[in-house]
Amino acid sequence: MPTENRTARLTILIDPRKKAVFERLCAAEDTTPSQVVRRLIREYIEQASGRPWHAEDEALPDEASGLHARKK
């Protein structure tokens, strides 16, 4: 998978116990938490937008407003 050229920081709040388990699982899979979170975000974008993610995509077009109407 190609590495994207720019990065931005995303700060999240998470239960300390979940964080510890998440970090242990990542270490067991020889991956970093950042790699896993980037993959999860990419998969979410693809599922919500209905199309593959490409690193050159700056933002979703106007259909982004329809993302809130997803099936639960």
Contacts in CASP RR format, 6 or more apart in sequence:
PFRMAT RR
TARGET T0000
AUTHOR 0000-0000-0000
METHOD contacts of the structure
MODEL  1
MPTENRTARLTILIDPRKKAVFERLCAAEDTTPSQVVRRLIREYIEQASG
RPWHAEDEALPDEASGLHARKK
2 55 0 8 1.000
4 55 0 8 1.000
5 55 0 8 1.000
10 37 0 8 1.000
14 22 0 8 1.000
22 33 0 8 1.000
22 36 0 8 1.000
23 33 0 8 1.000
26 32 0 8 1.000
26 33 0 8 1.000
26 35 0 8 1.000
26 36 0 8 1.000
42 53 0 8 1.000
45 53 0 8 1.000
45 60 0 8 1.000
46 52 0 8 1.000
46 53 0 8 1.000
48 67 0 8 1.000
48 70 0 8 1.000
49 60 0 8 1.000
49 63 0 8 1.000
49 64 0 8 1.000
49 67 0 8 1.000
60 67 0 8 1.000
END
